[in-house]
């Protein structure tokens, strides 16, 4: 018996449009609080332009545009993502011209989208504004200031009463107070949070002369002969020597220095770093130290010293992840290294973080693309970057990768690799997608393994983890929806997310694949969307006979999301 015959979600006829120039449209904020008005701006207004406001597959409003700048008052509901479409009529058909997303969230940490800054030389307001405006177009809502500081144990040059106007950073580069503060102020203008980077336990070779006693040191041996340190050569000022994060004297010392930083620059929080598993360490009395167990008391002390400020800590390759997840951090942040090199391992980190935090803290991954390629000047490999982001985003994470340039190394100032125009346009589309559909990507649901097949042999499907030569399906079930992510590995060169040498291949686009999905619920509508097309939700004709639901995926490049509503 046919339960639902050829049900079609109408009335909007919106063909696939892949060439929307997203940089022609902008918003005045990266994120808005409920009740705040959104201001949109077009570089030029197409003749006969209309705008349509969407929440998932529902149209909330549609109006004619009379000017290139206009405003919209979204619904007051907190924690919602919207897709806004500017379109024209061509031969009676709707033609999408521009797409942009809008995030309504009273707290940025619900859906963190982390960007970075890494160069604080002398810059004018125009240069600062250009960088932050660019991050705003990606909806970056928290900016990490990397390698801005004077010394790890003395982050600010000068004092709060008399701050230095200029200083040398850890790599002996010139940094300026006016530039750092200018970036903080500019980011605040777009409702972005600004957080400063520093280690939890770093000291330079001259730390003793700055008031850091040897009683706070960490050692590789119980006899306290060999201090633990991270070696750095030229042009860096010094090796980085490790201190005990659980030592209350160190906690009080660095908390006081941080409060001077807050008072001077106006930062919103502290991005705490570490160096991963250091092996067995000992304190200055020769007692063994469990380094990862020190992170929670350190973070608690930092929060107590500045209770209104945000905290985030890097779980390097998941070292200390459980302790950090139990601490007062806003979201979870993992820097990913070997042996976690496969797409499956990348997804596992996100899911493990979700489990450790009980689903209350989202994940940002510092996952450096095209790592060896970044040793010399060149370009990022577009297929490698997009396939990795498709995996991260579909599992509910986000990717620390965008700043003044895109990241290819853990030393953030490295800008050897640039984005080609195609990648830059696609990245805008992917971040619009991450933001516009955040309520399906990052807001609840339970991952599942759907029973699914392709009945016309256009693709071979498997449930996660991926296999070369197949399309992997990631399922997530909500109360009244089943989300199906289709990730295309059919002609992937490898399953290494980092695409170390930049040789991941462009996927062959698959068209008109007939999908059969087994479900015990009665579907009311089916729709699909993709960041590789225009990101607009489009209705899909479907048939349901008993527990078998069939529909057609019109086109799959890297990633399609199909939503079955019950």
KOLNU-562756 format. One record per residue (C-alpha): x, y, z; residue in one letter. Coordinates in Angstrom, 2 decimals. Each point is the difference from the previous one (the first is absolute). Layout:
BEGIN
NODE        u        v        w  res
NODE        X        Y        Z    a
...
REM end
This chain:
BEGIN
NODE        u        v        w  res
NODE     0.00     0.00     0.00    x
NODE     1.30     3.46    -0.90    x
NODE    -0.20     2.02     3.21    x
NODE     1.16     3.24    -1.60    x
NODE    -0.01     0.20    -3.75    x
NODE     2.16     2.64    -1.66    x
NODE    -0.32     2.46     2.84    x
NODE     1.64     3.24    -1.04    x
NODE     0.95     2.94     2.13    x
NODE    -1.10     3.06    -1.93    x
NODE    -0.46     2.81    -0.91    x
NODE     3.51     1.34    -0.54    x
NODE     1.60    -0.93    -3.31    x
NODE     3.70     0.60     0.59    x
NODE     2.45    -1.70    -2.34    x
NODE     3.57    -0.71     1.08    x
NODE     2.18     3.08    -0.23    x
NODE     3.71    -0.53     0.63    x
NODE     1.56     3.34    -0.92    x
NODE    -1.49     2.40     2.57    x
NODE     2.63     2.59     0.87    x
NODE    -0.25     0.00     3.77    x
NODE     2.42     2.86     0.49    x
NODE    -2.58     2.33    -1.57    x
NODE    -2.14    -0.28     3.14    x
NODE     0.89     0.64     3.63    x
NODE    -1.54     0.46     3.44    x
NODE     1.03     2.48     2.67    x
NODE     0.66    -2.67     2.68    x
NODE     1.37    -3.52     0.24    x
NODE    -2.69    -0.93     2.54    x
NODE    -3.08     1.78     1.38    x
NODE    -1.75    -0.14     3.34    x
NODE    -3.75    -0.65    -0.06    x
NODE    -1.89     3.17    -0.85    x
NODE     2.95     1.60    -1.79    x
NODE    -0.60     1.31    -3.52    x
NODE     2.09    -1.40    -2.86    x
NODE     1.33     2.41    -2.60    x
NODE     0.84    -1.42    -3.44    x
NODE     2.03     1.68    -2.70    x
NODE     0.45    -0.83    -3.68    x
NODE     2.84     1.38    -2.09    x
NODE    -2.61     0.62    -2.69    x
NODE    -3.73    -0.63    -0.20    x
NODE    -1.12    -2.24    -2.89    x
NODE    -3.03     1.21    -1.91    x
NODE    -3.18    -1.55     1.31    x
NODE     1.68    -1.48     3.08    x
NODE    -1.96    -1.72     2.75    x
NODE     1.14    -1.36     3.36    x
NODE    -1.22    -3.16     1.67    x
NODE     0.64    -0.93     3.66    x
NODE     0.19    -3.69     0.88    x
NODE     0.20    -2.15     3.10    x
NODE     1.02    -3.47    -1.21    x
NODE    -2.66    -0.89    -2.60    x
NODE    -2.54     2.61     1.09    x
NODE    -0.34     3.42    -1.62    x
NODE    -0.57     2.69     2.64    x
NODE    -0.34     2.97    -2.30    x
NODE     0.40     1.23    -3.57    x
NODE     0.24     3.61    -1.12    x
NODE     1.10     2.20    -2.87    x
NODE     3.24     1.91     0.45    x
NODE     0.11     3.69    -0.85    x
NODE     3.49     0.78     1.31    x
NODE     3.38    -1.71     0.33    x
NODE    -0.12     0.41     3.78    x
NODE    -2.97    -1.22     2.04    x
NODE    -0.88    -1.41     3.43    x
NODE    -1.78    -3.05     1.35    x
NODE    -1.37    -0.74     3.46    x
NODE     0.33    -3.78     0.44    x
NODE    -2.25    -1.97     2.35    x
NODE     1.00     0.46     3.64    x
NODE     0.74    -3.72     0.47    x
NODE     3.49    -0.52     1.39    x
NODE     2.60    -2.27    -1.63    x
NODE    -1.29    -0.11    -3.55    x
NODE     1.76     0.01    -3.33    x
NODE    -1.63     1.50    -3.11    x
NODE     0.76     0.02    -3.72    x
NODE    -0.73     3.21    -1.88    x
NODE    -0.34    -0.14    -3.78    x
NODE    -0.01     2.90    -2.45    x
NODE    -1.57    -1.11    -3.26    x
NODE    -1.40     1.30    -3.26    x
NODE    -2.52    -1.34    -2.49    x
NODE     1.44    -1.33    -3.27    x
NODE    -2.49    -1.39    -2.54    x
NODE    -2.48    -0.57     2.79    x
NODE     2.51    -1.93     2.11    x
NODE     1.60     1.08     3.27    x
NODE     3.73     0.52    -0.51    x
NODE     2.10     0.22     3.14    x
NODE     2.41     2.93    -0.13    x
NODE     1.49     0.18     3.49    x
NODE    -0.11    -2.09     3.18    x
NODE     0.98     0.83     3.57    x
NODE    -0.69    -1.53     3.41    x
NODE    -1.05     1.64     3.26    x
NODE     0.68    -1.30     3.52    x
NODE    -2.28     1.09     2.86    x
NODE     1.72    -1.10     3.22    x
NODE     0.23     1.70     3.37    x
NODE     3.18    -1.94     0.83    x
NODE     2.67    -0.58    -2.65    x
NODE     1.10    -3.28     1.59    x
NODE    -3.17    -1.82    -1.06    x
NODE     1.30    -0.06    -3.60    x
NODE     3.69     1.01     0.14    x
NODE     1.65     0.92    -3.29    x
NODE     3.61     0.71     0.90    x
NODE     2.32     2.21    -2.05    x
NODE     3.46     1.35     0.73    x
NODE     2.39     2.92    -0.32    x
NODE     3.78    -0.37    -0.02    x
NODE     1.67     3.25    -1.15    x
NODE    -0.04     3.13     2.14    x
NODE     2.46     2.31    -1.70    x
NODE    -0.86     3.60    -0.66    x
NODE    -3.38     0.07    -1.78    x
NODE    -2.45     2.76    -0.76    x
NODE    -3.74    -0.20     0.64    x
NODE    -0.69    -0.86    -3.63    x
NODE     2.29    -3.04     0.09    x
NODE    -1.50    -1.16     3.29    x
NODE    -3.53     0.55    -1.26    x
NODE     0.66    -1.96    -3.19    x
NODE     1.13    -3.11     1.90    x
NODE    -2.84     0.05     2.52    x
NODE    -2.60     0.72    -2.69    x
NODE     1.26    -3.03    -1.88    x
NODE    -0.37    -2.19     3.11    x
NODE    -3.47     1.45     0.50    x
NODE    -1.01    -1.28    -3.45    x
NODE     0.83    -3.51     1.23    x
NODE    -2.09     0.66     3.14    x
NODE     3.04    -0.52     2.23    x
NODE    -1.27     0.76     3.50    x
NODE     3.16    -0.48     2.09    x
NODE     3.48     1.18    -0.99    x
NODE     3.14    -1.52     1.51    x
NODE     2.95     2.42     0.23    x
NODE     3.01    -2.26    -0.56    x
NODE     3.61     0.98     0.81    x
NODE    -1.00     3.52     0.96    x
NODE     1.70    -0.03     3.39    x
NODE     3.33     1.23     1.36    x
NODE     1.01    -3.10     1.96    x
NODE    -1.92    -3.11     1.02    x
NODE     0.50     0.69     3.70    x
NODE    -0.41     3.75    -0.49    x
NODE    -2.58     0.37    -2.75    x
NODE    -0.24     3.78     0.08    x
NODE     2.97     2.29    -0.52    x
NODE    -0.10     2.73     2.61    x
NODE    -2.75     0.28     2.58    x
NODE    -3.69     0.75     0.00    x
NODE     0.85     3.48     1.24    x
NODE     2.74     0.50    -2.60    x
NODE    -0.34    -2.51    -2.86    x
NODE     2.74    -0.16    -2.61    x
NODE    -0.99     1.44    -3.35    x
NODE     2.21    -2.52    -1.85    x
NODE     1.76    -3.29     0.80    x
NODE     1.64    -3.06    -1.55    x
NODE    -2.09    -3.17    -0.02    x
NODE     1.35    -3.52     0.60    x
NODE     1.40    -0.08    -3.57    x
NODE     1.53     3.47     0.34    x
NODE    -2.61     1.58    -2.26    x
NODE    -1.19     3.51     0.72    x
NODE    -3.41     0.25     1.65    x
NODE    -1.93     3.16     0.84    x
NODE    -2.52     0.74     2.70    x
NODE    -2.05     2.11    -2.42    x
NODE    -0.23    -2.92    -2.44    x
NODE    -1.01    -2.61     2.58    x
NODE    -2.55     2.34     1.56    x
NODE    -1.19     1.06    -3.44    x
NODE    -0.75    -3.62    -0.90    x
NODE    -1.81    -0.54     3.31    x
NODE    -2.15     3.08    -0.55    x
NODE    -0.72    -0.90    -3.63    x
NODE    -1.05    -3.53     0.89    x
NODE    -2.32     1.32     2.70    x
NODE    -1.61     2.19    -2.64    x
NODE    -1.15    -3.21    -1.74    x
NODE    -1.12    -1.70     3.27    x
NODE     3.04    -2.30    -0.12    x
NODE     1.75    -1.12     3.17    x
NODE     3.74     0.67     0.22    x
NODE     2.10    -2.46     2.01    x
NODE     3.75     0.14     0.56    x
NODE     2.26    -3.00    -0.45    x
NODE     2.54    -1.19     2.57    x
NODE     1.30    -3.25     1.41    x
NODE    -1.24    -1.25     3.36    x
NODE     3.56    -0.54     1.19    x
NODE     2.53     1.87    -2.14    x
NODE     3.08     1.87     1.17    x
NODE     2.95     1.40    -1.94    x
NODE     3.62    -0.29     1.07    x
NODE    -0.09     3.34     1.83    x
NODE    -3.09    -0.81     2.05    x
NODE     1.87     0.01     3.34    x
NODE     0.91     3.66    -0.45    x
NODE    -3.71     0.73    -0.60    x
NODE    -1.08    -1.55     3.29    x
NODE    -0.52    -3.66    -0.96    x
NODE     1.72    -2.17     2.66    x
NODE     1.54    -3.40    -0.69    x
NODE    -2.52    -1.58     2.41    x
NODE    -2.58     0.20    -2.81    x
NODE     2.10    -1.92    -2.54    x
NODE    -0.72    -3.42    -1.49    x
NODE     2.78    -2.56    -0.49    x
NODE     0.55    -3.16    -2.01    x
NODE     1.60    -1.74     2.97    x
NODE    -0.72    -0.31     3.71    x
NODE     3.46     1.38     0.83    x
NODE    -0.97     3.33    -1.67    x
NODE     3.02     0.11    -2.29    x
NODE    -1.70     0.19    -3.39    x
NODE    -2.68     2.64    -0.42    x
NODE    -2.72    -0.82    -2.45    x
NODE     0.05     2.39    -2.94    x
NODE    -1.20     0.42    -3.56    x
NODE     3.01     0.77    -2.21    x
NODE    -0.14     2.99    -2.33    x
NODE     2.77     1.29    -2.23    x
NODE     0.48     3.27    -1.83    x
NODE    -1.78     2.38    -0.33    x
NODE    -1.77    -0.77     3.29    x
NODE     0.97     1.76     3.20    x
NODE     0.44    -3.12     2.09    x
NODE    -0.93    -3.61     0.55    x
NODE    -3.28    -0.38     1.88    x
NODE     0.42    -1.47     3.48    x
NODE    -2.91    -1.71     1.73    x
NODE    -1.51     0.99     3.33    x
NODE    -2.44    -1.94     2.18    x
NODE    -3.57     1.14    -0.87    x
NODE    -1.29    -1.31     3.34    x
NODE     2.44     2.12     2.02    x
NODE    -2.11     2.65     1.70    x
NODE     2.85     2.50    -0.03    x
NODE     0.23    -0.24    -3.81    x
NODE    -3.77     0.16    -0.32    x
NODE    -0.14     3.21     2.01    x
NODE     2.95     1.49    -1.88    x
NODE    -1.34    -0.61    -3.51    x
NODE    -3.59     0.89     1.00    x
NODE     1.22     3.41     1.15    x
NODE     1.87     0.48    -3.28    x
NODE    -3.12    -1.02    -1.91    x
NODE    -2.09     2.54     1.88    x
NODE     2.44     2.69    -1.13    x
NODE    -0.51    -1.26    -3.57    x
NODE    -3.78     0.20     0.35    x
NODE     0.17     3.51     1.44    x
NODE     2.30     1.23    -2.78    x
NODE    -1.30    -1.65    -3.15    x
NODE    -3.64    -0.86     0.72    x
NODE     0.31    -3.69    -0.89    x
NODE    -3.00    -2.23     0.71    x
NODE     1.91    -3.10     1.03    x
NODE     3.07    -2.21     0.13    x
NODE     0.83    -2.70    -2.55    x
NODE     2.09    -2.41     2.06    x
NODE     2.56    -2.17    -1.77    x
NODE     2.08    -3.02     0.98    x
NODE     2.58    -2.25    -1.67    x
NODE    -1.58    -3.44     0.15    x
NODE     1.27    -3.04     1.87    x
NODE     3.44     0.78     1.47    x
NODE     0.55    -3.35     1.67    x
NODE     0.62    -0.28     3.73    x
NODE     0.80     3.35     1.57    x
NODE     1.02     1.09     3.51    x
NODE    -0.40     3.18     1.99    x
NODE     2.72     1.91     1.83    x
NODE    -0.28    -2.31     3.02    x
NODE     0.52    -3.11    -2.14    x
NODE    -3.64    -1.09     0.27    x
NODE    -1.55    -1.49    -3.15    x
NODE    -2.46     2.25    -1.86    x
NODE    -2.91    -1.27    -2.07    x
NODE     0.00     2.87    -2.47    x
NODE    -3.45    -0.53    -1.48    x
NODE    -1.52    -0.07     3.49    x
NODE     1.36     3.52     0.60    x
NODE    -2.13     1.60    -2.72    x
NODE    -3.30    -0.01     1.84    x
NODE     1.30     1.78     3.14    x
NODE     1.90     2.46    -2.21    x
NODE    -3.13     0.86    -1.99    x
NODE    -2.06     0.26     3.17    x
NODE     2.54     2.46     1.41    x
NODE    -0.05     2.08    -3.21    x
NODE    -3.80     0.12     0.11    x
NODE    -0.02     1.00     3.66    x
NODE     2.45     2.81    -0.72    x
NODE    -2.06     1.34    -2.95    x
NODE    -3.51    -1.45     0.31    x
NODE    -1.53     2.02    -2.84    x
NODE     2.65    -1.01    -2.51    x
NODE    -0.11    -2.94    -2.40    x
NODE     2.35    -2.98     0.17    x
NODE     0.92    -2.47    -2.73    x
NODE     2.77    -2.60     0.24    x
NODE     1.73    -2.03    -2.67    x
NODE    -0.12    -3.77     0.56    x
NODE     3.03    -0.82    -2.14    x
NODE    -0.88    -3.26    -1.74    x
NODE    -2.56    -0.49     2.80    x
NODE     2.61     0.10     2.78    x
NODE    -1.87     1.10     3.11    x
NODE    -3.29     0.19    -1.90    x
NODE    -2.15    -1.43     2.79    x
NODE     1.49     2.32     2.62    x
NODE    -0.51     3.00    -2.31    x
NODE    -3.57    -0.99    -0.85    x
NODE    -0.82    -0.03     3.73    x
NODE     1.49     3.48     0.42    x
NODE    -1.61     3.43    -0.47    x
NODE     0.84     0.27    -3.72    x
NODE    -2.45     1.45    -2.51    x
NODE     0.56    -2.63    -2.68    x
NODE     2.36    -2.87    -0.75    x
NODE     3.06     0.52    -2.16    x
NODE     2.28    -2.73    -1.30    x
NODE     3.21     0.41    -1.97    x
NODE     0.22    -3.16    -2.09    x
NODE     3.26    -1.88    -0.65    x
NODE     1.18    -3.46    -1.03    x
NODE    -1.11    -2.72     0.42    x
NODE    -3.44     1.65    -0.40    x
NODE     0.41     0.44    -3.74    x
NODE    -3.07    -1.70    -1.47    x
NODE    -3.41     1.51    -0.62    x
NODE    -1.46    -2.56     2.38    x
NODE     2.37     1.03     2.80    x
NODE    -0.86     3.66    -0.59    x
NODE    -3.71    -0.77     0.40    x
NODE     0.72    -2.15     3.06    x
NODE     1.63     2.95     1.79    x
NODE    -3.15     2.10    -0.49    x
NODE    -2.27    -2.79     1.18    x
NODE     2.23    -0.75     3.00    x
NODE    -0.05     3.66     0.98    x
NODE    -3.78     0.04    -0.27    x
NODE    -0.14    -2.99     2.34    x
NODE     2.45     1.45     2.53    x
NODE    -1.95     3.24     0.23    x
NODE    -3.41    -1.65    -0.10    x
NODE    -0.76     1.83    -3.23    x
NODE     0.20     3.39     1.74    x
NODE     3.26     1.24    -1.55    x
NODE     0.70     0.08    -3.71    x
NODE     3.36    -0.81    -1.61    x
NODE     2.45     2.10    -1.97    x
NODE     2.86    -1.88    -1.68    x
NODE     3.39     1.56    -0.65    x
NODE     0.77    -2.30    -2.90    x
NODE     2.70     1.30    -2.32    x
NODE    -0.56    -0.72    -3.69    x
NODE     2.58    -0.80    -2.69    x
NODE     2.69    -0.09     2.70    x
NODE     3.05    -0.92    -2.08    x
NODE    -1.19     2.06    -2.94    x
NODE     0.08     3.00     2.36    x
NODE     3.80    -0.26     0.29    x
NODE     0.31     2.09    -3.16    x
NODE    -2.14     2.70    -1.68    x
NODE    -2.96    -1.20    -2.03    x
NODE    -3.73    -0.66     0.24    x
NODE    -2.26    -2.14     2.15    x
NODE    -1.48    -3.00    -1.76    x
NODE    -3.72     0.76    -0.29    x
NODE    -1.29    -3.62     0.00    x
NODE     2.00    -0.84     3.12    x
NODE    -1.27     3.00     1.94    x
NODE    -3.65    -0.37    -1.00    x
NODE    -0.21    -3.73     0.60    x
NODE     1.49     0.42     3.47    x
NODE    -2.38     2.85     0.84    x
NODE    -2.92    -2.08    -1.25    x
NODE     0.94    -2.70     2.52    x
NODE     0.62     2.42     2.90    x
NODE    -3.18     1.98    -0.58    x
NODE    -2.26    -3.01    -0.58    x
NODE     1.11    -1.44     3.36    x
NODE    -0.80     3.26     1.77    x
NODE     3.45     1.52     0.36    x
NODE     1.63     3.10    -1.40    x
NODE     3.51     0.58    -1.29    x
NODE     2.56     2.54     1.20    x
NODE     1.49     0.98    -3.35    x
NODE    -0.88     3.57    -0.96    x
NODE     1.82     3.18     0.95    x
NODE     2.10     2.51    -1.94    x
NODE     0.72    -3.09    -2.09    x
NODE    -0.91    -3.68     0.20    x
NODE     1.89    -2.33     2.36    x
NODE     2.41    -2.64    -1.22    x
NODE     2.31    -0.21     3.04    x
NODE    -0.13     0.16     3.78    x
NODE     2.14     3.15    -0.20    x
NODE    -2.90     2.24    -0.93    x
NODE     2.02     2.77    -1.72    x
NODE     1.00    -2.51    -2.71    x
NODE    -1.87     1.23    -3.08    x
NODE     1.79    -1.92    -2.74    x
NODE    -3.25    -1.37    -1.41    x
NODE    -2.75     2.19    -1.38    x
NODE    -3.60    -0.71    -0.99    x
NODE    -0.80     0.03    -3.68    x
NODE    -3.16     1.97    -0.90    x
NODE    -1.96    -3.24    -0.41    x
NODE     0.90    -1.14     3.51    x
NODE    -0.71     3.41     1.52    x
NODE    -3.46     0.03    -1.56    x
NODE    -0.67    -3.57     1.13    x
NODE     1.17     0.74     3.54    x
NODE    -2.52     2.84     0.19    x
NODE    -2.70    -2.43    -1.12    x
NODE     1.08    -2.60     2.56    x
NODE    -0.06     2.49     2.88    x
NODE    -3.39     1.29    -1.12    x
NODE    -1.15    -3.61     0.08    x
NODE     1.53    -0.70     3.42    x
NODE    -1.76     3.10     1.37    x
NODE    -3.30    -0.16    -1.86    x
NODE    -0.61    -3.66     0.87    x
NODE     1.60    -0.02     3.46    x
NODE    -3.21    -1.29     1.58    x
NODE     0.37    -3.27    -1.90    x
NODE     3.80    -0.17    -0.02    x
NODE     0.79     1.02     3.59    x
NODE    -3.16     0.18     2.07    x
NODE    -0.97    -3.39     1.39    x
NODE    -0.95    -3.17    -1.79    x
NODE     1.53    -3.46     0.35    x
NODE     2.30    -1.54    -2.59    x
NODE    -1.34    -3.22    -1.49    x
NODE     0.78    -2.45    -2.78    x
NODE    -2.88     0.14    -2.48    x
NODE    -0.94    -2.96    -2.18    x
NODE     0.45     1.50    -3.42    x
NODE     0.93    -0.94    -3.56    x
NODE     0.24     1.40    -3.52    x
NODE    -2.31    -1.95    -2.28    x
NODE     1.16     1.26    -3.43    x
NODE     3.73    -0.64     0.53    x
NODE     0.98     3.66    -0.26    x
NODE     1.94    -0.37     3.25    x
NODE     1.02    -2.67     2.50    x
NODE    -1.03     0.98     3.52    x
NODE     1.45    -0.95     3.34    x
NODE    -0.67     1.25     3.50    x
NODE     2.92     1.72     1.71    x
NODE     3.04    -0.48     0.01    x
NODE     0.84     0.84    -3.61    x
NODE     1.47    -2.22    -2.66    x
NODE     1.70     1.07    -3.21    x
NODE    -2.30    -0.61    -2.94    x
NODE    -3.19     0.52     2.01    x
NODE    -2.28     2.70     1.37    x
NODE    -0.12    -0.05     3.79    x
NODE    -3.27     0.78     1.77    x
NODE    -0.04     1.65     3.42    x
NODE    -3.41    -0.13     1.67    x
NODE    -1.40     2.11     2.83    x
NODE    -3.46    -0.49     1.43    x
NODE    -2.11     2.73     1.61    x
NODE    -3.47    -0.33     1.51    x
NODE    -1.74     0.72    -3.28    x
NODE     2.84    -0.05    -2.52    x
NODE     2.62    -2.31    -1.46    x
NODE     3.06     1.78    -1.36    x
NODE     2.11    -1.83    -2.59    x
NODE     3.42     1.34    -0.96    x
NODE     1.41    -1.37    -3.26    x
NODE     3.81     0.36    -0.16    x
NODE     1.59    -0.81    -3.34    x
NODE     3.16    -2.14     0.15    x
NODE    -0.63    -1.75    -3.31    x
NODE     3.25     1.07    -1.62    x
NODE     1.90     1.25     3.04    x
NODE     3.77    -0.35    -0.28    x
NODE     0.26    -0.92     3.70    x
NODE    -1.83     0.20     3.33    x
NODE     2.52     2.31     1.72    x
NODE    -1.90     3.08     1.13    x
NODE     3.13     2.16     0.10    x
NODE     0.69    -0.56    -3.72    x
NODE     3.62     0.50     0.99    x
NODE     1.46     0.45    -3.46    x
NODE    -3.07     1.54    -1.60    x
NODE    -0.87    -2.90    -2.29    x
NODE    -3.62    -0.67     0.94    x
NODE    -2.06    -0.26    -3.18    x
NODE    -3.04     1.92    -1.19    x
NODE    -3.05    -2.25     0.41    x
NODE    -1.98    -0.93    -3.07    x
NODE    -3.50     1.46     0.31    x
NODE    -2.71    -2.65     0.30    x
NODE    -3.43     0.87    -1.40    x
NODE    -3.50    -1.41     0.41    x
NODE     0.82    -2.75     2.46    x
NODE    -3.09    -1.91     1.15    x
NODE     0.16    -0.61     3.75    x
NODE    -1.98    -2.51     2.05    x
NODE    -0.17     0.72     3.72    x
NODE    -1.61    -2.32     2.55    x
NODE    -2.13     1.72     2.64    x
NODE    -2.86    -1.04     2.24    x
NODE    -1.42     3.55     0.06    x
NODE    -2.21     1.71    -2.57    x
NODE     1.77     2.81    -1.84    x
NODE    -1.75     3.33    -0.51    x
NODE     2.65     1.63    -2.17    x
NODE     3.57    -0.52    -1.20    x
NODE     2.46     2.72    -0.94    x
NODE     3.64     0.32    -0.91    x
NODE     2.66     2.68     0.08    x
NODE     3.73     0.27    -0.56    x
NODE     2.78     2.56     0.47    x
NODE     1.32    -1.14    -3.38    x
NODE    -3.11     1.32    -1.74    x
NODE    -1.69     3.09     1.38    x
NODE    -0.82    -1.11     3.53    x
NODE    -3.74     0.46    -0.52    x
NODE    -2.37    -2.69     1.30    x
NODE    -1.76    -1.59    -2.97    x
NODE    -2.99    -2.36     0.16    x
NODE     0.52    -3.56    -1.19    x
NODE    -2.73    -2.19    -1.46    x
NODE    -0.24    -3.25     1.94    x
NODE    -1.95    -3.25     0.09    x
NODE    -0.68    -1.99     3.15    x
NODE    -1.24    -3.59    -0.04    x
NODE    -0.22    -1.51     3.46    x
NODE     3.48     0.44     1.56    x
NODE     1.73     0.85    -3.28    x
NODE     0.50     3.66    -0.88    x
NODE     1.49     0.84    -3.37    x
NODE     1.17     3.32    -1.43    x
NODE     2.50     1.39    -2.49    x
NODE     3.13     1.98     0.85    x
NODE     0.30     2.42    -2.93    x
NODE     3.73     0.64     0.35    x
NODE     2.85    -0.92     2.39    x
NODE     3.48     1.51    -0.16    x
NODE     1.67    -0.03     3.45    x
NODE    -2.91     0.12     2.43    x
NODE    -3.79    -0.04    -0.10    x
NODE    -2.34     0.14     2.97    x
NODE    -3.41    -1.65    -0.37    x
NODE    -2.66     0.55     2.66    x
NODE    -2.98    -2.31     0.40    x
NODE    -2.74     1.62     2.07    x
NODE    -2.65    -2.12     1.72    x
REM end
